[in-house]
């Protein structure tokens, strides 16, 4: 993946800084060390984020190829089924004609004509023979049509089988890309967390070493502690929100709830693409868009296990939750910093998992919501309505 190994250097303590301040040589050494640490942390974040972005683009491409393969396989199978019915009808018709020809004199009036006595004159005989010739031509065309229709049905059935195999292969490829993208996203998050946990302290230590005023190490430490307390309070608020049941999530049957407030801004199925500076939207919409404003909470549509939380190409920031029985749900265009669950985490129905944003190929803050059955897309509007939830 091109992700650098975890940074193994130890970080200086405030005692190290205090001791270095009493010796110019030690101070210079400590300044260089801290500057290198800050630079390494910054580079590590950049490298892991770049790797995560590349992996997310590969995931998105693989996922869309899988979806396209589903459509192709379903279309070919429908054509094969229709052709098989036509082939059966053609075969029955050919059998009926063959049965008529096999009778000694036949029950069909036209066949009785062929075997009824001698012709009164040459013209009458020629007329009868011409009629027979036409009937034989007709029976030949029936036979040829039956053979052609059967061959077409078999060809379409063979193509449908190949398409299903390709669909299954692409499904597996998409799942592998998702695992790789999740690993890259976790590495990027770990690098960012490491930077967030240490860089402010390092900067404060660097400022203390470079400071020629009367500011003390204790003063810098107090500033760092205050910022840490603010960050801890913010995380506790987010944790409380995440643990709370979504108050605005309308409930249906079987634990299913509406994943977001607001009106539906785009439905499922074919659509005219929208275009903007970031490119054009797809011509087929695999989900339903719900618009409730930037930063509005997104709820888990049902209880389950988060198996992806990170960037996903044109989906922007994205979460997928496995609910069991082959059913999973996807949540896209989440705001930067708006994912508040991790891969592998258990979530409850209606729990806040993220906040709506405008990431990826999006045209305004909203939630793009998808439902999958055995990994393949399905109509989320109909799926939720069948469970008493209207999106």
C-alpha positions in Angstrom: 0.0 0.0 0.0 3.0 2.3 0.3 2.1 3.2 3.9 5.1 4.0 6.0 5.8 2.0 9.2 4.6 3.5 12.5 7.0 6.2 13.7 9.1 4.7 16.4 11.0 7.7 17.8 10.4 8.7 21.4 9.1 12.1 22.2 10.9 14.5 24.6 9.4 15.1 28.0 9.1 18.5 29.7 11.9 17.4 32.0 14.1 17.0 28.9 13.1 20.5 27.7 13.8 22.0 31.2 17.3 20.4 31.3 18.2 21.5 27.8 17.3 25.1 28.6 20.3 25.3 30.9 22.8 24.3 28.2 23.0 26.0 24.8 24.5 22.9 23.1 21.8 20.6 24.5 19.2 23.2 23.6 20.2 23.3 20.0 20.2 19.5 19.8 16.7 19.4 21.4 15.4 22.0 19.0 16.6 20.1 16.0 15.2 16.9 17.4 11.7 18.4 18.0 11.7 20.1 14.5 12.5 16.7 13.0 9.7 15.1 14.9 7.2 17.7 13.8 8.3 17.3 10.2 8.1 13.5 10.4 4.6 13.6 11.8 3.5 16.0 9.1 5.0 13.8 6.4 3.6 10.7 7.8 0.1 12.2 7.8 0.5 13.3 4.2 1.9 9.9 3.1 -0.8 7.8 4.7 -3.6 10.2 3.6 -2.3 9.9 0.0 -2.2 6.1 0.2 -5.7 6.1 1.7 -7.0 8.4 -1.1 -5.6 6.1 -3.8 -7.0 3.0 -2.1 -10.5 4.7 -1.8 -10.5 5.5 -5.5 -9.7 1.9 -6.3 -12.5 0.7 -4.0 -15.0 3.0 -5.6 -14.0 1.9 -9.1 -14.2 -1.8 -8.1 -17.6 -1.2 -6.5 -19.1 0.5 -9.5 -17.7 -2.3 -11.8 -19.5 -4.8 -9.6 -22.7 -2.9 -9.8 -22.5 -2.6 -13.6 -21.9 -6.4 -13.8 -25.0 -7.0 -11.7 -27.1 -5.0 -14.2 -25.5 -6.8 -17.2 -26.0 -10.3 -15.7 -29.7 -9.5 -14.8 -30.4 -8.1 -18.3 -28.9 -11.1 -20.0 -30.7 -13.5 -17.7 -34.0 -11.8 -18.5 -33.3 -12.0 -22.2 -32.4 -15.7 -21.9 -35.6 -16.4 -20.0 -37.7 -14.7 -22.6 -35.9 -16.4 -25.4 -36.3 -19.8 -23.7 -40.1 -19.2 -23.6 -40.1 -18.3 -27.3 -38.1 -21.4 -28.0 -40.6 -23.6 -26.2 -43.5 -22.1 -28.1 -41.7 -22.6 -31.4 -40.9 -26.2 -30.6 -44.5 -26.9 -29.7 -45.6 -25.4 -33.0 -43.1 -27.5 -34.9 -44.3 -30.6 -33.1 -47.8 -29.9 -34.1 -46.9 -29.5 -37.8 -44.8 -32.7 -37.7 -47.7 -34.6 -36.2 -50.0 -33.4 -39.0 -47.5 -34.5 -41.7 -47.2 -37.9 -40.0 -50.9 -38.7 -40.3 -51.9 -40.9 -43.3 -54.4 -38.4 -44.6 -54.4 -35.9 -41.9 -57.3 -34.2 -40.1 -56.4 -30.8 -41.5 -58.6 -29.8 -44.5 -55.5 -28.8 -46.5 -53.9 -32.2 -46.0 -57.1 -34.0 -47.0 -57.0 -32.0 -50.2 -53.6 -33.5 -51.1 -54.8 -37.1 -50.8 -58.4 -36.8 -52.1 -58.7 -38.8 -55.4 -57.4 -37.9 -58.8 -57.3 -34.4 -60.1 -59.9 -33.7 -62.7 -57.5 -32.0 -64.9 -53.9 -30.8 -65.1 -54.7 -27.3 -63.8 -56.4 -28.9 -60.8 -53.3 -31.1 -60.1 -50.9 -28.2 -60.4 -53.0 -26.2 -58.0 -53.0 -29.0 -55.5 -49.3 -29.5 -55.8 -48.7 -25.8 -55.5 -50.7 -25.7 -52.3 -48.8 -28.7 -50.9 -45.5 -27.0 -51.8 -46.6 -23.9 -49.9 -47.5 -26.0 -46.9 -44.2 -27.8 -47.0 -42.5 -24.4 -47.2 -44.5 -23.3 -44.2 -43.6 -26.4 -42.2 -39.9 -25.9 -43.1 -40.0 -22.3 -41.9 -41.6 -23.4 -38.7 -38.8 -25.9 -38.2 -36.1 -23.5 -39.0 -37.6 -20.9 -36.7 -37.7 -23.4 -33.9 -34.0 -24.3 -34.4 -33.0 -20.7 -34.6 -34.9 -19.7 -31.5 -33.5 -22.6 -29.6 -29.9 -21.6 -30.6 -30.6 -18.0 -29.6 -31.9 -19.1 -26.2 -28.9 -21.3 -25.6 -26.5 -18.5 -26.6 -28.2 -16.1 -24.3 -28.1 -18.6 -21.5 -24.4 -19.2 -22.0 -23.8 -15.4 -22.0 -25.8 -15.0 -18.8 -23.7 -17.7 -17.1 -20.5 -15.9 -18.2 -21.9 -12.6 -16.9 -22.8 -14.1 -13.5 -19.3 -15.5 -13.1 -17.9 -12.1 -13.9 -20.3 -10.5 -11.5 -19.2 -12.9 -8.7 -15.5 -12.3 -9.5 -16.0 -8.5 -9.4 -17.9 -8.8 -6.1 -14.9 -10.6 -4.6 -12.5 -8.0 -6.1 -14.6 -5.2 -4.6 -14.6 -6.8 -1.2 -10.8 -7.1 -1.3 -10.4 -3.5 -2.4 -12.7 -2.5 0.6 -10.4 -4.4 3.0 -7.3 -2.7 1.5 -9.0 0.8 1.6 -10.1 0.2 5.3 -6.5 -0.7 6.3 -5.2 2.4 4.5 -7.9 4.6 6.1 -7.0 3.2 9.6 -3.3 3.9 9.0 -4.1 7.5 8.0 -6.4 7.9 11.0 -3.6 6.5 13.3 -1.1 9.0 11.8 -3.5 11.9 12.2 -4.3 10.9 15.8 -0.6 10.6 16.6 0.0 14.0 15.2 -2.9 15.5 17.1 -1.7 13.9 20.3 1.8 15.1 20.1 2.3 18.1 17.7 0.8 20.7 20.0 3.1 19.6 22.9 6.1 19.5 20.5 5.3 23.0 19.3 5.0 24.3 22.8 8.3 22.6 23.8 9.9 24.2 20.7 8.6 27.6 21.7 9.9 27.2 25.2 13.3 26.3 24.0 13.4 29.3 21.6 11.8 31.7 24.0 14.1 34.5 25.4 11.4 36.1 27.5 10.4 35.2 31.1 7.7 32.7 30.0 8.2 29.4 31.9 7.9 25.8 31.0 5.0 25.6 33.4 3.1 28.3 31.4 3.5 26.3 28.2 2.5 23.2 29.9 -0.7 24.9 31.2 -1.6 25.9 27.6 -1.1 22.4 26.3 -3.2 21.0 29.2 -6.0 23.5 28.5 -6.2 22.5 24.8 -6.1 18.8 25.8 -9.0 19.4 28.1 -11.0 21.1 25.4 -10.3 18.2 23.0 -11.3 15.7 25.6 -14.6 17.5 26.3 -15.3 17.5 22.5 -14.7 13.8 22.3 -16.9 13.1 25.3 -19.7 15.1 23.7 -19.4 13.1 20.5 -19.3 9.9 22.4 -22.5 10.8 24.3 -24.2 11.7 21.0 -23.0 8.4 19.4 -24.3 6.4 22.3 -27.7 8.1 22.3 -30.6 6.7 20.3 -31.4 8.9 17.4 -34.2 11.1 18.5 -35.3 12.2 15.0 -35.1 8.7 13.4 -38.6 7.6 12.4 -39.0 3.9 13.3 -40.5 1.1 11.3 -40.7 -2.7 11.8 -37.8 -5.0 12.6 -35.8 -2.3 14.2 -35.4 -0.3 10.9 -35.4 3.5 11.2 -35.0 6.4 8.8 -31.3 7.2 8.5 -31.5 10.9 8.2 -34.0 13.8 8.4 -35.1 16.2 5.7 -36.7 15.6 2.3 -35.7 13.1 -0.4 -33.8 15.2 -2.9 -33.0 12.4 -5.4 -34.6 9.0 -5.9 -33.3 5.6 -7.0 -32.8 4.6 -10.6 -31.8 6.3 -13.9 -31.3 10.0 -13.9 -29.9 12.9 -15.8 -26.3 13.6 -14.6 -25.6 16.9 -12.8 -22.2 18.4 -13.6 -20.0 20.8 -11.7 -16.4 21.7 -11.0 -15.8 18.3 -9.4 -17.2 16.4 -12.4 -20.6 14.9 -13.2 -22.8 12.6 -11.2 -23.6 9.1 -12.4 -26.4 8.4 -14.9 -27.8 5.7 -12.6 -28.5 6.4 -8.9 -28.0 3.4 -6.7 -29.4 5.1 -3.6 -31.7 7.7 -2.2 -30.6 11.2 -1.2 -31.9 12.8 1.9 -31.1 16.4 2.5 -31.3 17.8 6.1 -28.5 20.4 6.0 -24.7 20.3 6.6 -23.8 18.7 9.9 -27.2 17.1 10.5 -26.9 13.7 12.2 -26.9 10.4 10.3 -28.4 7.4 12.1 -27.7 3.7 11.7 -30.7 2.3 9.8 -30.6 -0.8 12.0 -28.3 -2.5 14.5 -25.2 -4.2 13.1 -21.5 -4.1 12.7 -19.6 -1.3 10.9 -17.3 -3.0 8.4 -16.1 0.1 6.6 -15.6 3.7 7.8 -13.4 5.9 5.6 -13.0 7.5 2.2 -14.6 5.8 -0.8 -13.9 7.7 -4.1 -16.8 9.7 -5.4 -18.9 8.7 -2.3 -16.6 10.8 -0.2 -16.5 9.8 3.4 -18.5 6.6 3.7 -19.7 4.0 6.2 -21.1 0.5 5.6 -22.9 -1.5 8.2 -23.6 -5.2 8.1 -27.0 -6.1 9.6 -27.0 -9.9 9.1 -28.9 -12.2 6.7 -26.9 -10.7 3.8 -28.3 -7.2 4.3 -26.0 -4.1 4.6 -26.5 -0.4 4.3 -24.2 2.4 3.0 -23.9 6.1 4.0 -22.0 8.5 1.7 -20.9 12.2 1.4 -20.3 12.4 5.2 -18.6 15.7 6.2 -14.8 15.7 6.9 -14.3 14.7 10.5 -18.0 13.6 10.6 -17.5 9.8 11.0 -17.8 9.0 14.7 -17.7 5.2 14.5 -14.9 2.8 13.7 -14.7 -0.4 11.6 -15.6 -3.4 13.7 -17.8 -1.3 16.1 -21.2 -2.6 17.0 -23.9 0.0 16.6 -27.6 0.2 17.7 -30.6 1.0 15.5 -31.0 4.8 15.4 -27.5 5.5 16.9 -25.8 8.5 15.5 -22.9 7.3 13.4 -21.9 10.4 11.4 -22.9 13.9 10.2 -24.0 14.9 6.7 -21.6 16.7 4.5 -20.6 17.4 0.9 -17.6 15.2 0.3 -16.9 13.3 -2.9 -18.9 14.0 -6.0 -21.7 15.8 -4.3 -23.7 18.9 -5.1 -24.7 20.1 -1.6 -24.8 18.6 1.9 -26.9 15.5 2.1 -26.9 11.8 2.9 -26.6 9.3 0.0 -28.2 6.1 1.4 -27.9 2.7 -0.1 -29.1 -0.8 0.8 -27.3 -4.0 -0.4 -28.5 -7.6 -0.5 -25.5 -10.0 -0.6 -23.4 -7.1 -1.6 -25.5 -6.1 -4.6 -27.5 -2.9 -4.8 -31.3 -2.8 -4.4 -33.9 -0.1 -4.3 -33.5 1.4 -0.8 -36.8 3.3 -1.0 -38.9 0.1 -1.7 -36.8 -1.9 0.8 -37.4 0.6 3.6 -41.1 1.0 2.7 -41.6 -2.7 2.9 -40.4 -2.3 6.5 -42.7 0.6 7.3 -40.0 3.4 6.9 -40.4 6.1 4.3 -37.3 7.7 2.9 
